[in-house]
Amino acid sequence: MPPTQDWRARKRDETHQRIYDAAMRLFQQRGYDHVSVGDISSASGVSVPTFYAHFPSKEHIVMPIPAQEEIDRILMAQPAELALGDRIRSGIIAWLAHYGPEERSELLDRWRIVIASPVLRNRAAEFERATAGLILDALRQDATPGGSPVTPSVVVTASLSAYTQIIMRWAEEDGRSSLEDVAETVLAALRQL
C-alpha cells in the first residue's frame, strides 16, 4: 500500500474508533435510547455525514453485521460432509472462538447495552435476519440442484436465533459463565428440537 493510502486508512480507522468509543461512552452514561447520532457526532468531533460514512446507523455500533467474506470464511472452514444444522452450529462455535479477550469484553459491553434497551432487543431480530441472509447467500454456492430452498432457510433462521440467545443470555449473566458454556447449553437445546 502506498504511503498516502496507508495514512488515509490509518486516519479512517482512527476516526472509526473515535466514533465507536464516544458512542459506547454515551450509551453507558445515558442509555442507548437517550443518545442521538448528533450526540455521538458531537462527542467524537465529526460531522453527522462522517458518522454515516462509518456506521449505517447507531444500531450498527452495538450490533455490527458481519461482512459476507467473514461468513464465507467461517462456513468454508466447516466440514462439507456435516449435516447443514451441524455445519451451522459448528460455524457458530468457530465464530465465538474467534473473539479474543479484548473483543469479548467489547462484545459484552455492547450486548449489555442491547439487553438494557427494549428498542435494541426488538432490533436484534432484524439484525439476526440480515445475518441469516448472508449465510443463506453463502450456502447457495453449495446448494444441491433440486434441493428444497425451505430446509436451509429454516435451519439457518433457527440457528441464528440460537446465536442471538447465546449472546443475550451471556450478557444477562454479565459474562459470569463462559461464552462457550452458554453456547453449549443453547445449542444443545436446539439439537433436541
N, C-alpha and C positions, 0 to 999 in steps of 0.2 A: 504494500500500500504506500503510495507516495506520501511524503511528509504532510502536505496540505490536507489530504483526505484523512490521514491519521489524526491530525489536530482536530478536524471537524467531527470525526467520530468520537473522539475523546470529549470534546465540548458537548456534543449531543448526549452522550452517556452521563456526563456530569449534570446537565440540565434535567434529564430524566430522573436521576436520583434525587436531585434537589426538590423536584415537584413531588415525588413519592414521599420523601421524608417529611415535607411540610404537610402534605395531606394526612399522613398517618398521625402526626403530632396533633393536628386539628381534630381528627376523628376521635382520638383518645381523650382529648381535653373536652370537647363539646358534644361528642356523639355524632355519628355519621349523618343523621337526618338534619342536623343543625349547621352543616357546613356546605357552602356552595362552591361551584367551580371558581367563581370570582374570589372567594375567600382563599382558596388554595393558590390561585394565581398570584394574588397579592402577597401571601405569606412566602411564596417561593421566588418572588421577584421576576415573574414572567407575565406576559400578556395572556388573555384568555385564548386567543388563537394559538399561541405557543403551547398552552396546556393541551389543546385539542390535537396539536401536531404530535404529542407524545402519548396521549391516552384518549380513546374514543369517548369515554365518559368517566365520571368519578367512580362508578361501579367497577370499572376495569382496574382500578388501583388495588382494590381488595380482592377481586375475583378475576384475575387475568385468564384469558382463554389461551391455551397452548397453541403454538404455531403448528400448521399441518406437518411441517418437517419433523417436529418433535413427536407427534402422534405416529407418523410413518416409521420413524426410527424405533420407537418402543414396540410397535406391532411387528416389525420385521425381525426383531430380536427374539420374538416368541416362537417356539417350535410350531411350524405349519401343520404338523400332524395332530396337534391338540384339537379337541372339540372347540367350537367357537367360544362357548362360555368359559372354558378353562383357559383358552388363549387370552381372552379379555381380562379375566381375573389375574392371570399371571402378569399381564401388562400393567394392571393397577398396582400390583406389588412392586414391579420394577419401577414404575413411576414414583411411588412413595419412597423407594430406596434411593432415588437419585437426589433427594433432598439431604444436603449436609446439615450439620448442627446450626449454622447461621441461617440457612434457608428454612429450616424447621421452625426456628424462633420467629422469623418473619411470617411464615405461614400461620403459626399460632396467633400472632398479633393480628393478622388480617381477619382470621376467622373468629376471633373474639369480637371484632367489630361487626362481622356478619351476624353472629347469633344475637347480638345486642340490638339489632335493627330489624323490626318487622318488615320494612321495605326490602332490605337486602335478603332476608330469609326467603321472601317470595321471589325475588330476582334470581336467587341461586338456581331455581328450577329452569329459568331461561338460559342461564349460562351452561347448565347441565345439558340441555337440548342442543345448544350450539356446539358443545364439545362432542356430543354423540354424533352430530352431523359430520364432524371432521373424521371421527373414527369410521363411520359408515363410508365416507369417501375413500378412506384408505383401504377398507375391506373390498370395495367394488373392484379394485385391481386384482384381487384374489378370487373373485366370485366364480363359482362353478356355473357354466352355462345351463340354463334351465332350472337353477336353484330358486327356491322361494325367497322373494325380497322381504317377506314378513319376518322370517326367523331371525336374520341378522338385526333387524330393527328392534325386535322385542328383546333380544339378548343384550344388545348394546345399551338400550334405554334402561333396562333393569340394572345392568352393571354400573352405569353412570349414576343412577340413583343411589346404588350402594356406595359408590365412591363419595358422593356428597354426604351420605350418612356417616361414613368413616370420619371425614374431616370435621363435620359438625359435632359428632359425639366426642371426638378428641378435644375439640375446643371447649365444649360444655364441661368436660372433666378438667379443663385448664391444663391439658397436657400431662396430667399425672400418670396416665397409662402410656405405654409406648405406642407410637403410631402403628407399628406392626401388630401389636396385640389387639388394638381396636379394629384394625383391618381384618385380622384373622376371625374375630368374633362376627363382624358384619358379613364377611364373605362366606363364612360357614353357614349363617342363616340363609343367605342367598342360594347356596348349594342345595339346601333342603327343600326348596320350592319345587 
